[in-house]
Amino acid sequence: MAEEEADESVDIGAVGDTGGRDGSQVAHSFRVFSDRPASDLEALEWNCSMDLLACLTAPPDSTMSIYRLLSEDQSPKLLSEKVTGVGTALAWSPCGRKVVVGDRLGGVIVYDGESGAVLHTRRMHPQPVAAFSWVDASLDGSITGEPPWTRMLPPLLAVPSSPSNMYAEMPPDADVEALNSNSSSFSFLVSADEGGLIVVSAGGTFPLQATRLDGGEARAAPPSPSQASIPPCSSCTVAGDVAGAIQLELPCLAGRRPRAVSLSPELRCLAVLLGGPGSASLSSAADPRSPGTPTCGPQTPMTRQTSIEPYDEFVVVLDVRKLAIRRRELAQCSGMTEKLVGTVAYARQAVDALAHVWRGAADNFAGKMRALAQAIDDYAASSNGGSIHSELLMTCCTGSPSDAIQAFLTRQTSPQQLSRLERTLGQALEYVNLVVCTRLQAAGQHLLTVLHELQACAGWPQRFGAIGLSSGPLRNLMSRTQDLLRLTELLLLETSQAKRFLRTLFQVLLPLAQKLADQPTTAEPGAAAPSKEDMDEFMARMRQREPMDLAEITARIGARSGSQAQGQVSEEGSLSCAMQRLAADATEFSEQLARTLSLHVGLLACIPLRAASPWSSIAAADLRAVANADSIRGVPSPRGLGHPTLSITWETPATTAGSTASGRLLLLWSGGGGRESELHLCRVSIRPAPPGKPLPFRLEQTRLRASSVHGSPAHFVLCQAYDQNNVAALILNERIPPESGAIAAICLVDLSGHCFEQVPETSAICLKETLPLPAAISLEDLPAEVPFRRSADLPDSYMWASALRVMATRGVCSVYAWRARRLLTLDMQAEGEEEEEDED
């Protein structure tokens, strides 16, 4: 994004003019809001509800920053957070308060847009994340993922890492705060990785649906069609995946990677844009009038780009209607299931910390007891000595140590060591009590509450059975949770017995060690002689020859050393074993929901398009050389030039009473190959149909040619849908030789009154005929019902423009020039605001 120091804004909207349809001059209505230096950006997106711009810098920096657009003179940086790993994509939430970032390891990180705090992080993909689509799924704002009465539960506290800080103020834990938070909104986040895995998650945190687009074995492609043709694709089969994700095998997509995803506003259709398997040089020789390459007037003798693949881009439309039909049930179950899984993970963290702390204290004590037993065994070999239990029992009865115990107290330990050991064990036992009472048992009550609520939902199979919720797994989880709580009660009982045993043991050994070391006997404040009950219990333990190393607590926690301590082996009846089983069942339960929803995904359309790079039509040697180099090196958007510009967006469906039609998908790209690159628009209408029986989709198409104001070729280079009716595009006018380079300008075209050419309908989902391109219409020839506005010439640095980002709700359009490291923002509503001021 822009550096802290900024250049002065240049109001170029007030100078220059462009020719109108009748040859008159039209004043420019756009003005430059800011023109600033920028960093090397990997992604940038505008907030939909606030004047905030989120930027993700390219590696090795990989930092997510948010800027607020206040005035022409300043754009303060609100926050800057280093992304763990290497960021690859970002998106704003529908509410505008969260930002999601994907990385090269397949991780999805959700940030708070105000504080920059990490709200959630999860690795949802095995490959780098390529694109996001975040859509609101609330019904009148009434959907909530958790019943209000469940908020009466005590909040979960962060697990202390050691006894030394268990009573200190704990720093905020992002995972624990996420478990305690209650969100009143519900949304779907769609994420796609480079391997073709498409994941739909609730709020970006809990996976609900997974679909893998697999090309299978690569096959020979059919003959090259024209840009708007929809030839028949190879047979598309659906196969289940062992991991729960449905696999759509589309041989025509072999080797292609997702570049963009878009979930329709009514949540019934999911569009996926897949890019070509490779990049072609812009100077590859080909006949510009070959099939599939449009001709737009006389051709220059310079060779034009032709793709090395018959189809440059594919658009796949998936049927995900279950997300819309069962959104209320999904909101309830996903929120509670996410809390179930998160609480289980929290409890497992507590058990692991418990095992680690207890193992450190118990190992030292066990070592001392082994040394005492060895000393007694050494004396027993030369005399009639007994075991460690009989020797300690004799010492308690006589009040004086035997020879073996005396040798141990004088040679292998000291009073200071015994005091430290007593203090360490006491702290460890207090830590066990604290974690069990305030963490594990609280987590168990959370789990039971959530499971009871899910069980109540499962009792309504007509609604919740369709999303995979059933009573059997829930009863099993409830039994596991009750078993965990039973084990915590047993651990508390054993801990209480161990405290009395240790207190009596050290009250016997420590005075003897101090007496033998000629040290004064110093008792801790409040300490007293063993009570009769404690001494009777200690002597009974000695008579029964119970283990001296507190093995019962170690076994109950499951904190054995070696492979058992690493979680590879767990004892029956231990907390670790119970947590492993509970975690496995909870994971299986959550995957069952995703597996059930994934089975309902179907294929609605597979549309191949020739969307050649617009840079293939540019004759300027300097621009062409740079774009060709970026294309060969595979520099991605928004940094490199030469890449295709196809984008996908859904138009808002009709809201008339009784209307069930799905929204229209708008395909928008700047297509090169001829003398001038043109703006191509294709509307895809998906008609409602029963599941598994999709109807043929309907196509409408048009293409526009840029009007030149300098008497030289004009090219549509970048384009993006601005709102429901308008399209924003960047036009590049080549300079007239001997001047080099080009002049850039922004154009906004209102298509609400424009007539698209309808493609004849067929009975097939995939059209079998190659269709000719519609005639190109110049902007100057558009009828009066189709107004368009055009900015003045942008600064020269923006002839290297590599990305365009618009946001109609904020009335802004940003142009990023990676090679020049500049970011320009246009105020698209300046004219209307000025008119309102004049009226006042």
C-alpha positions in Angstrom: 0.0 0.0 0.0 1.0 3.6 0.1 4.0 4.7 2.2 3.4 7.0 5.1 4.6 10.0 3.1 2.4 10.8 0.2 2.6 12.9 -2.9 0.3 15.8 -3.4 -3.0 14.9 -5.0 -3.5 15.9 -8.6 -7.1 16.8 -9.5 -6.9 15.8 -13.1 -10.7 15.5 -13.3 -11.0 19.2 -13.9 -8.7 19.3 -16.9 -9.1 17.9 -20.4 -12.2 16.6 -22.0 -13.4 13.8 -24.2 -15.4 13.7 -27.4 -19.1 12.9 -27.0 -21.3 10.9 -29.3 -22.1 14.0 -31.4 -18.6 15.3 -31.5 -19.1 17.7 -28.7 -16.8 17.9 -25.7 -17.9 16.4 -22.4 -16.3 17.5 -19.1 -14.7 14.8 -17.1 -16.7 13.8 -14.0 -14.1 11.7 -12.2 -11.4 13.3 -10.2 -8.3 11.8 -8.6 -8.8 11.4 -4.9 -5.2 10.4 -4.2 -2.1 9.3 -6.1 0.5 7.8 -3.8 3.6 5.5 -3.7 2.8 1.9 -3.0 4.5 -1.2 -1.9 4.9 -4.5 -3.7 1.3 -5.8 -3.3 0.1 -9.4 -3.4 -3.6 -8.4 -3.0 -5.7 -5.4 -2.2 -9.5 -5.1 -1.5 -11.9 -2.3 -0.5 -14.2 -2.6 2.5 -17.8 -2.8 1.4 -19.2 -0.6 4.2 -16.3 1.7 5.3 -13.6 3.7 3.5 -11.0 1.1 4.4 -8.5 -0.5 2.0 -6.8 -3.8 3.0 -3.5 -4.5 1.4 -1.3 -7.6 1.5 2.3 -7.1 0.6 4.2 -9.7 -1.4 6.9 -11.9 0.1 9.3 -11.8 1.8 7.5 -9.0 3.7 4.0 -10.5 3.7 2.2 -8.0 5.9 -1.5 -7.2 6.1 -2.2 -3.5 6.4 -5.4 -1.5 6.6 -5.6 2.2 5.5 -8.4 4.7 6.0 -9.2 7.1 3.2 -9.9 10.4 5.0 -8.9 13.2 2.6 -6.8 14.1 -0.4 -3.8 14.7 1.9 -3.6 11.7 4.1 -4.4 8.0 4.2 -3.4 6.9 7.7 -2.4 3.3 8.3 -4.7 2.0 10.9 -2.9 -1.3 11.6 -0.2 -3.5 10.2 0.1 -7.2 11.0 2.8 -9.6 9.9 1.2 -12.7 8.3 2.4 -16.0 9.6 3.9 -17.7 6.5 3.4 -16.1 3.2 0.1 -14.5 2.4 -1.5 -15.2 -1.0 -5.1 -13.8 -0.9 -7.4 -11.6 1.3 -11.1 -10.6 1.5 -13.3 -8.5 3.8 -16.3 -10.0 5.7 -19.8 -8.8 4.6 -20.1 -6.8 7.8 -16.8 -5.1 7.1 -15.3 -5.8 10.5 -13.1 -8.8 9.7 -10.4 -9.6 7.2 -9.4 -13.1 6.1 -6.0 -13.9 4.7 -4.9 -17.1 3.0 -1.3 -18.3 2.9 0.9 -20.7 0.9 0.6 -23.5 3.5 -3.2 -23.6 3.0 -4.0 -21.7 6.2 -7.0 -19.4 6.6 -6.5 -16.6 9.1 -9.3 -14.3 10.3 -8.3 -10.9 11.7 -10.2 -8.3 13.6 -10.4 -5.3 11.2 -10.1 -2.8 14.0 -7.5 -4.2 16.4 -5.6 -6.6 14.0 -6.1 -9.4 16.6 -6.1 -12.9 15.2 -9.7 -14.2 15.7 -9.2 -17.6 14.2 -6.6 -19.6 12.3 -7.0 -23.0 10.7 -5.3 -24.9 7.9 -8.2 -25.8 5.6 -6.3 -26.5 2.4 -3.3 -28.8 1.5 -2.1 -26.3 -1.1 -1.7 -22.4 -1.3 -5.0 -20.5 -1.0 -5.8 -18.8 -4.3 -9.2 -17.0 -3.8 -12.0 -16.1 -1.4 -15.6 -15.2 -1.5 -17.4 -14.0 1.7 -21.2 -13.7 1.5 -23.7 -12.8 4.2 -26.1 -15.6 5.0 -28.3 -14.1 7.7 -32.1 -14.1 7.6 -33.2 -10.6 8.8 -30.3 -10.6 11.1 -32.0 -13.2 13.4 -29.6 -16.1 12.8 -27.3 -16.9 15.7 -25.1 -19.9 16.1 -25.7 -20.4 19.8 -28.9 -20.3 22.0 -28.9 -17.3 24.4 -29.3 -19.4 27.5 -25.9 -21.2 26.8 -24.2 -17.9 27.5 -24.9 -18.4 31.2 -22.0 -20.8 31.4 -18.8 -19.5 33.0 -16.2 -18.4 30.5 -13.3 -20.7 29.7 -10.0 -19.4 31.1 -6.6 -19.7 29.5 -4.6 -22.7 30.7 -1.6 -21.7 32.7 1.6 -23.2 31.4 3.3 -23.8 34.8 2.6 -23.6 38.5 4.6 -20.4 38.8 2.0 -18.4 36.8 -1.2 -20.2 37.6 -2.5 -17.4 39.8 -1.1 -14.5 37.7 -3.2 -12.5 35.3 -3.2 -14.5 32.1 -2.6 -12.8 28.7 -5.6 -13.0 26.3 -5.7 -16.2 24.3 -7.2 -15.9 20.8 -8.6 -19.4 20.8 -10.2 -19.1 24.2 -11.7 -15.7 23.4 -13.1 -17.2 20.2 -14.9 -19.9 22.2 -16.3 -17.3 24.6 -17.4 -14.9 21.8 -21.0 -14.8 20.6 -21.6 -13.5 17.1 -25.1 -12.5 16.0 -24.3 -12.7 12.3 -23.9 -15.7 10.0 -21.9 -15.8 6.8 -20.3 -18.3 4.4 -16.7 -18.0 3.4 -15.6 -19.8 0.2 -11.9 -20.5 -0.2 -10.2 -22.2 -3.1 -6.6 -23.5 -3.3 -4.4 -24.1 -6.3 -5.1 -27.8 -6.2 -8.8 -27.3 -6.9 -10.2 -27.9 -3.4 -13.2 -25.6 -2.8 -14.2 -25.2 0.9 -17.3 -23.5 2.2 -17.0 -22.6 5.9 -19.3 -20.9 8.4 -17.8 -17.5 9.1 -14.4 -18.6 7.9 -13.9 -20.9 10.9 -15.9 -24.1 10.6 -15.8 -26.1 7.3 -19.3 -27.1 6.1 -18.7 -28.3 2.6 -15.7 -29.4 0.5 -15.5 -30.0 -3.2 -12.5 -30.9 -5.3 -12.4 -30.1 -9.0 -10.2 -32.8 -10.5 -9.2 -32.9 -14.1 -8.1 -36.5 -13.9 -6.0 -37.7 -16.7 -5.3 -35.0 -19.2 -7.0 -35.5 -22.6 -6.7 -33.9 -26.0 -8.8 -30.8 -26.3 -11.4 -30.2 -29.0 -10.7 -27.9 -31.9 -10.3 -24.2 -31.0 -13.7 -22.4 -30.9 -14.5 -18.7 -30.9 -14.4 -16.6 -27.8 -18.1 -17.0 -27.0 -18.5 -20.6 -28.0 -19.4 -23.3 -25.5 -18.3 -26.6 -27.0 -19.2 -29.9 -25.5 -16.8 -30.8 -22.7 -15.8 -34.4 -21.9 -17.8 -36.6 -19.7 -18.1 -35.2 -16.1 -18.3 -37.8 -13.4 -18.9 -37.4 -9.7 -16.9 -39.6 -7.2 -16.8 -39.5 -3.5 -13.6 -38.7 -1.6 -12.5 -40.7 1.4 -11.8 -37.5 3.4 -15.4 -36.4 3.0 -15.0 -33.9 0.1 -16.9 -34.7 -3.0 -14.7 -35.0 -6.1 -16.0 -33.7 -9.4 -13.9 -35.3 -12.2 -13.8 -32.9 -15.2 -11.2 -34.1 -17.6 -11.4 -30.9 -19.5 -10.0 -29.1 -16.5 -6.8 -31.1 -16.2 -3.9 -29.0 -15.0 -6.0 -25.9 -14.4 -6.0 -23.9 -11.2 -8.8 -21.8 -9.6 -8.2 -18.1 -9.9 -11.5 -16.8 -8.4 -14.6 -18.0 -6.7 -18.0 -16.3 -6.3 -21.0 -17.4 -4.2 -24.3 -16.1 -5.5 -26.2 -13.7 -3.1 -29.1 -16.2 -2.7 -26.5 -18.9 -1.8 -27.7 -21.4 -4.4 -24.9 -21.3 -7.0 -21.1 -21.2 -6.7 -19.0 -20.1 -9.6 -15.3 -21.1 -9.9 -12.9 -19.5 -12.4 -10.1 -21.7 -13.5 -7.1 -20.3 -15.3 -5.1 -21.9 -18.1 -2.5 -24.5 -17.4 0.3 -22.4 -18.7 1.3 -19.0 -19.9 2.1 -18.2 -23.5 4.5 -15.6 -24.9 2.9 -12.5 -26.3 5.2 -12.8 -29.3 4.2 -16.3 -30.3 3.6 -16.4 -34.0 0.1 -17.1 -35.3 -2.3 -16.0 -37.9 -4.4 -13.2 -36.4 -7.4 -14.3 -38.5 -7.3 -17.9 -37.4 -10.4 -19.5 -35.9 -11.1 -18.4 -32.4 -9.3 -15.0 -32.9 -11.7 -12.1 -33.5 -10.8 -9.5 -36.1 -11.6 -5.9 -35.3 -10.7 -3.8 -38.4 -7.5 -3.9 -40.3 -4.7 -6.0 -38.9 -1.2 -4.8 -38.4 1.7 -6.8 -39.7 2.9 -7.5 -36.1 2.2 -11.0 -34.9 -0.4 -11.4 -32.2 -0.7 -13.7 -29.3 -2.6 -17.0 -29.6 -3.0 -19.2 -26.6 -1.1 -22.4 -26.5 -4.3 -24.0 -25.1 -7.6 -24.2 -27.0 -9.4 -22.6 -24.0 -7.8 -20.0 -21.9 -10.3 -20.0 -19.0 -13.0 -22.3 -17.7 -16.0 -21.2 -15.5 -17.6 -24.0 -13.5 -21.0 -23.4 -11.8 -21.8 -25.7 -8.9 -25.2 -26.4 -7.3 -24.9 -25.6 -3.6 -28.6 -25.0 -2.9 -28.4 -26.8 0.5 -26.6 -23.9 1.9 -29.6 -21.7 1.1 -32.3 -24.2 2.0 -30.8 -25.2 5.4 -29.0 -22.0 6.3 -30.9 -21.6 9.6 -30.2 -25.2 10.6 -26.5 -24.7 9.5 -26.2 -21.6 11.6 -27.4 -23.4 14.7 -25.4 -26.6 14.2 -22.2 -25.1 12.9 -22.0 -22.6 15.8 -22.5 -25.3 18.4 -20.4 -27.9 16.6 -17.6 -25.4 16.3 -17.8 -24.7 20.0 -17.9 -28.5 20.6 -14.7 -29.1 18.7 -13.0 -26.0 20.1 -13.9 -26.9 23.7 -12.6 -30.4 23.1 -9.3 -29.0 21.8 -9.2 -26.6 24.8 -9.6 -29.5 27.2 -7.0 -31.5 25.4 -4.6 -28.6 25.7 -5.3 -28.5 29.5 -4.7 -32.3 29.8 -1.4 -32.0 27.9 -0.3 -29.1 30.0 -1.3 -31.0 33.1 0.7 -34.1 32.0 3.8 -32.0 31.2 3.8 -30.1 34.6 3.1 -33.2 36.6 5.7 -35.3 34.8 8.4 -32.7 35.6 7.6 -32.8 39.3 6.9 -36.5 39.7 10.1 -37.6 37.9 12.3 -35.8 40.5 10.3 -37.4 43.3 10.4 -40.8 41.7 14.2 -40.5 41.3 14.6 -39.8 45.0 12.4 -42.7 46.0 14.4 -45.0 43.7 17.6 -43.8 45.4 16.1 -44.5 48.8 15.0 -48.0 47.7 18.4 -48.7 46.3 20.1 -47.7 49.5 17.9 -50.0 51.5 18.5 -52.8 49.0 22.3 -52.3 49.4 22.1 -52.6 53.1 19.7 -55.6 52.9 22.3 -57.5 50.9 24.7 -57.4 53.9 22.3 -57.5 56.7 18.8 -58.5 57.5 17.3 -55.3 56.2 13.8 -55.0 54.8 12.1 -53.1 52.0 11.5 -49.4 51.7 8.0 -49.7 53.1 9.2 -51.7 56.2 12.1 -49.3 56.8 9.9 -46.2 56.7 7.3 -48.0 58.9 10.1 -48.8 61.4 11.3 -45.2 61.4 7.8 -43.9 62.1 7.4 -46.3 65.0 10.8 -45.7 66.6 11.3 -42.0 65.7 14.9 -42.7 64.6 16.3 -43.7 61.1 17.6 -47.1 60.3 21.2 -47.4 58.9 19.9 -47.5 55.3 17.7 -44.4 55.7 20.5 -42.6 57.6 23.0 -43.4 54.7 20.4 -42.0 52.2 19.8 -38.8 54.2 23.5 -38.1 54.7 25.0 -39.2 51.3 22.4 -38.9 48.6 20.3 -35.9 49.6 20.2 -32.9 51.9 17.6 -31.0 53.8 17.6 -28.2 51.2 16.9 -30.8 48.4 14.1 -32.3 50.4 12.6 -28.9 51.1 12.7 -27.9 47.4 11.2 -31.3 46.5 8.4 -30.9 49.0 7.7 -27.4 47.7 7.7 -28.5 44.0 5.4 -31.4 44.6 3.0 -29.2 46.6 2.9 -26.7 43.8 2.3 -29.4 41.2 -0.6 -30.9 43.2 -2.1 -27.4 43.6 -1.7 -26.9 39.8 -3.5 -30.2 39.2 -6.4 -29.2 41.4 -6.6 -25.8 39.8 -6.6 -27.1 36.2 -9.0 -29.9 36.9 -11.5 -27.7 38.9 -11.5 -24.5 36.9 -10.5 -25.7 33.4 -11.4 -29.3 32.8 -14.6 -29.5 34.7 -15.8 -26.2 33.3 -15.0 -27.5 29.8 -16.9 -30.6 30.6 -20.0 -28.6 31.6 -19.7 -26.6 28.3 -19.5 -29.8 26.4 -22.6 -31.3 28.1 -24.6 -28.1 27.5 -23.7 -28.0 23.8 -24.4 -31.8 23.4 -27.8 -31.5 25.0 -28.7 -28.7 22.6 -27.4 -30.6 19.6 -29.4 -33.6 20.9 -32.5 -31.6 21.0 -31.9 -30.5 17.3 -31.3 -34.1 16.3 -34.7 -34.9 17.6 -36.1 -33.0 14.6 -34.8 -35.3 11.7 -37.0 -33.6 9.1 -34.9 -30.4 9.4 -31.6 -31.4 10.8 -31.2 -34.9 9.4 -30.7 -33.3 6.0 -27.4 -31.7 7.2 -26.1 -35.0 8.8 -27.1 -34.4 12.4 -28.1 -37.7 14.1 -28.5 -38.8 17.7 -26.2 -41.8 17.7 -22.8 -39.9 17.6 -24.1 -37.4 20.1 -25.0 -40.1 22.6 -21.5 -41.5 22.2 -20.0 -38.0 22.7 -22.1 -37.5 25.8 -20.9 -40.8 27.2 -17.2 -39.8 26.5 -17.7 -36.5 28.2 -19.3 -38.0 31.3 -16.4 -40.5 31.4 -14.0 -37.6 31.3 -15.8 -35.8 34.2 -15.7 -39.1 36.2 -12.0 -39.4 35.7 -11.5 -35.8 36.9 -13.3 -36.6 40.1 -11.1 -39.7 40.7 -8.0 -37.5 40.0 -9.1 -35.0 42.6 -9.7 -37.8 45.2 -6.3 -39.3 44.5 -4.6 -35.8 44.6 -6.1 -35.2 48.1 -4.7 -38.6 49.3 -1.3 -37.8 47.8 -1.2 -34.5 49.6 -1.6 -36.2 53.0 0.9 -38.9 52.1 3.5 -36.4 51.0 2.9 -34.1 54.0 3.4 -37.1 56.4 6.5 -38.4 54.5 8.3 -35.1 54.5 7.4 -34.5 58.2 9.2 -37.8 58.9 12.2 -37.4 56.7 13.0 -33.7 56.8 13.5 -33.4 60.6 15.8 -36.5 60.5 17.8 -35.0 57.7 18.2 -31.7 59.5 19.2 -33.5 62.7 21.8 -35.6 60.9 23.2 -32.5 59.1 23.4 -30.6 62.4 21.0 -28.0 61.2 18.3 -26.5 63.3 14.9 -27.9 62.7 12.9 -25.3 60.9 9.3 -26.0 60.2 7.3 -23.9 57.8 4.8 -21.5 59.3 1.6 -23.3 60.1 3.3 -26.7 59.9 2.5 -29.2 62.7 3.2 -32.8 63.6 1.4 -35.4 61.5 -2.2 -35.9 62.7 -3.3 -39.3 63.9 -5.5 -39.7 60.8 -2.6 -38.8 58.5 -0.2 -41.1 60.3 -2.7 -44.0 60.3 -3.2 -43.5 56.6 0.5 -43.4 56.0 1.2 -46.5 57.9 -1.6 -48.3 56.2 -0.1 -47.4 52.9 3.3 -48.8 54.0 1.7 -52.0 55.2 -0.1 -52.4 51.8 3.2 -51.7 50.0 1.7 -49.1 47.7 4.0 -47.4 45.1 6.1 -44.6 46.6 6.4 -42.6 43.4 2.7 -41.5 43.2 2.2 -43.8 40.2 -1.6 -43.7 40.7 -1.7 -39.9 39.8 0.7 -40.3 36.9 -1.3 -43.2 35.5 -4.6 -41.3 36.0 -3.3 -38.3 34.1 -1.5 -40.4 31.5 1.8 -38.7 32.0 4.1 -41.7 31.6 7.6 -40.9 30.3 9.0 -42.0 27.0 6.6 -42.8 24.1 3.6 -42.6 26.5 4.5 -39.0 27.4 4.5 -38.1 23.7 1.0 -39.3 23.2 1.8 -42.5 21.3 0.6 -44.8 24.0 -2.2 -44.0 26.5 -3.3 -46.0 29.5 -6.8 -47.2 29.9 -8.6 -45.1 32.5 -6.4 -42.0 32.1 -7.3 -38.5 31.2 -5.1 -38.6 28.1 -6.7 -41.7 26.8 -10.2 -40.3 27.4 -9.3 -37.0 25.7 -7.9 -38.8 22.7 -11.1 -40.8 22.2 -13.3 -37.7 22.8 -11.3 -35.6 20.3 -11.5 -38.4 17.7 -15.2 -38.7 18.1 -15.7 -34.9 18.0 -13.6 -34.6 14.8 -15.6 -37.5 13.2 -18.9 -35.8 14.2 -17.9 -32.5 12.6 -16.6 -34.2 9.4 -19.9 -36.0 9.1 -21.7 -32.7 8.7 -19.3 -31.6 6.0 -19.5 -35.0 4.3 -23.3 -34.9 4.2 -23.5 -31.4 2.7 -20.8 -32.2 0.2 -22.8 -35.1 -1.2 -25.5 -32.6 -2.3 -23.1 -30.6 -4.5 -23.9 -30.9 -8.2 -22.6 -29.6 -11.5 -24.7 -26.9 -13.3 -22.4 -25.6 -16.0 -18.9 -25.9 -17.4 -18.1 -23.0 -19.7 -14.8 -22.7 -21.6 -13.9 -19.3 -22.9 -11.2 -17.8 -25.0 -10.1 -14.8 -22.9 -6.8 -13.9 -24.4 -4.7 -11.3 -22.7 -5.5 -7.7 -23.8 -1.8 -7.0 -23.9 -1.6 -9.3 -27.0 -3.2 -6.5 -29.0 -0.9 -3.7 -27.9 1.7 -2.7 -30.5 3.8 -0.4 -28.3 7.2 -2.0 -28.1 8.0 -1.0 -24.5 4.6 -2.1 -23.1 4.6 -5.3 -25.1 8.1 -6.3 -24.0 7.3 -5.8 -20.3 4.0 -7.7 -20.6 5.6 -10.5 -22.5 8.4 -10.9 -19.8 5.8 -10.9 -17.0 3.7 -13.5 -18.9 6.7 -15.8 -19.4 7.8 -15.5 -15.8 4.3 -16.1 -14.6 4.0 -13.0 -12.5 0.4 -13.2 -11.1 -2.1 -10.4 -10.7 -2.2 -7.8 -9.3 1.5 -7.4 -10.0 2.3 -8.7 -13.5 1.1 -7.6 -16.9 0.1 -9.9 -19.7 -2.3 -12.2 -17.7 -6.0 -12.7 -18.7 -8.5 -10.4 -17.0 -11.6 -12.6 -16.8 -13.6 -11.9 -13.7 -16.9 -13.4 -12.4 -19.6 -11.7 -10.4 -23.2 -12.4 -9.6 -26.0 -10.0 -10.3 -28.6 -9.6 -7.5 -31.6 -11.7 -8.4 -35.1 -10.3 -8.8 -37.0 -9.7 -5.5 -40.5 -9.9 -6.9 -43.1 -11.9 -5.0 -43.0 -15.5 -5.8 -39.7 -15.2 -7.8 -37.5 -18.3 -7.5 -35.0 -17.5 -10.3 -31.3 -17.7 -9.4 -29.1 -14.7 -10.0 -27.3 -14.1 -13.3 -23.6 -14.7 -13.5 -21.7 -11.9 -15.3 -18.5 -12.9 -17.1 -16.4 -9.9 -17.8 -13.0 -9.7 -19.5 -10.8 -7.6 -21.8 -10.0 -9.8 -24.8 -7.0 -9.3 -27.1 -5.9 -10.8 -30.3 -7.1 -8.2 -32.8 -5.9 -4.7 -33.6 -7.6 -3.5 -30.4 -8.5 -5.3 -27.2 -12.2 -5.2 -26.5 -14.5 -5.4 -23.5 -16.5 -8.7 -23.5 -19.5 -9.3 -21.4 -21.5 -12.6 -21.1 -24.5 -13.2 -18.9 -25.2 -16.7 -17.8 -28.7 -17.4 -16.4 -29.0 -20.5 -14.3 -32.7 -21.5 -14.1 -34.2 -23.3 -11.1 -34.4 -27.1 -11.5 -34.8 -30.2 -9.3 -31.6 -31.5 -7.7 -29.6 -33.6 -10.1 -31.6 -32.5 -13.2 -30.1 -29.1 -14.2 -31.7 -27.2 -17.0 -29.7 -25.8 -19.9 -28.3 -22.4 -19.0 -29.1 -19.3 -21.1 -26.4 -17.0 -22.5 -26.4 -13.3 -23.4 -23.4 -11.6 -24.8 -22.0 -8.4 -26.1 -18.7 -6.7 -26.7 -17.6 -3.1 -26.7 -14.8 -1.3 -28.4 -13.0 1.6 -26.8 -13.3 5.0 -28.5 -10.0 6.6 -29.2 -9.6 10.3 -28.3 -6.0 10.5 -29.7 -6.4 9.0 -33.1 -4.5 5.8 -32.1 -5.6 2.3 -31.1 -7.5 2.2 -27.8 -7.6 -0.9 -25.7 -9.7 -2.2 -22.8 -7.0 -3.5 -20.5 -8.6 -3.9 -17.0 -12.2 -4.2 -16.1 -14.4 -5.0 -13.1 -18.1 -4.8 -12.3 -18.8 -1.6 -10.5 -22.4 -2.3 -9.4 -25.6 -3.9 -10.6 -25.7 -1.9 -13.9 -22.2 -0.3 -14.4 -18.9 -1.7 -15.5 -15.6 0.1 -14.7 -12.7 -0.3 -17.1 -9.2 1.1 -17.8 -8.6 2.2 -21.3 -5.1 2.4 -22.8 -4.6 4.7 -25.8 -1.4 4.1 -27.6 0.6 7.2 -28.4 1.1 8.1 -32.0 4.6 7.4 -33.3 7.3 8.6 -32.9 6.1 8.9 -29.3 6.2 5.7 -27.2 4.0 4.4 -24.5 0.3 4.9 -23.9 -2.2 7.1 -22.1 -4.5 5.6 -19.5 -8.1 6.6 -18.6 -10.9 5.2 -16.5 -14.3 4.6 -18.1 -17.7 3.8 -16.5 -20.4 2.3 -18.7 -24.0 2.0 -17.7 -25.4 -1.2 -19.2 -28.9 -1.1 -17.7 -30.3 0.0 -21.0 -28.0 -2.0 -23.3 -29.4 -4.9 -25.2 -27.3 -8.1 -25.0 -27.4 -10.6 -27.9 -29.1 -13.8 -26.8 -27.6 -17.1 -27.7 -30.2 -19.6 -29.1 -31.2 -22.1 -26.5 -30.5 -25.8 -26.9 -31.6 -28.8 -24.9 -28.1 -29.6 -23.8 -26.3 -28.2 -20.8 -23.1 -27.8 -22.9 -23.6 -26.3 -26.3 -22.4 -28.3 -29.2 -22.1 -25.6 -31.8 -19.5 -23.0 -32.4 -21.1 -19.6 -32.2 -19.9 -16.4 -34.0 -18.9 -13.4 -31.9 -21.5 -10.6 -31.7 -20.6 -7.4 -33.6 -18.4 -5.1 -31.6 -20.0 -1.8 -30.6 -17.9 1.4 -30.1 -18.5 3.4 -27.0 -19.3 6.4 -29.3 -22.0 4.4 -31.0 -23.8 3.4 -27.9 -27.4 4.7 -27.8 -28.4 7.5 -25.5 -30.0 5.0 -23.1 -26.5 3.6 -22.4 -24.5 6.5 -20.8 -20.8 6.3 -20.2 -18.4 8.5 -18.5 -14.7 8.8 -18.9 -12.0 10.4 -16.8 -9.2 12.6 -18.1 -5.8 11.1 -18.9 -4.2 9.5 -15.9 -0.5 10.2 -15.0 2.0 8.4 -17.3 2.9 5.9 -14.6 -0.5 4.2 -14.9 0.1 3.0 -18.4 1.7 0.1 -16.4 -1.6 -0.5 -14.5 -1.8 -4.1 -13.4 -4.9 -4.2 -11.2 -8.2 -2.4 -10.8 -10.4 -2.5 -7.6 -13.8 -0.8 -7.3 -16.3 -0.4 -4.5 -19.7 1.2 -5.5 -20.9 1.6 -1.9 -18.0 3.9 -1.2 -17.8 5.4 -4.7 -14.1 4.6 -5.3 -12.0 3.1 -8.0 -8.3 2.3 -7.3 -5.7 1.6 -10.0 -2.5 -0.2 -9.0 0.7 0.0 -11.1 3.1 -2.6 -9.8 6.0 -1.6 -12.0 5.7 2.0 -11.1 4.8 1.2 -7.4 1.9 3.7 -7.5 -1.7 3.5 -6.3 -4.3 5.9 -7.6 -7.8 6.3 -6.2 -10.6 8.0 -8.1 -13.7 9.6 -6.5 -16.4 8.2 -8.8 -19.2 10.2 -7.1 -17.6 13.6 -7.3 -19.9 15.0 -10.0 -23.1 14.1 -8.0 -21.7 15.6 -4.8 -20.7 18.8 -6.6 -24.2 19.1 -8.1 -25.8 18.6 -4.6 -23.6 21.4 -3.2 -24.6 23.7 -6.0 -28.2 23.1 -5.3 -27.8 24.0 -1.7 
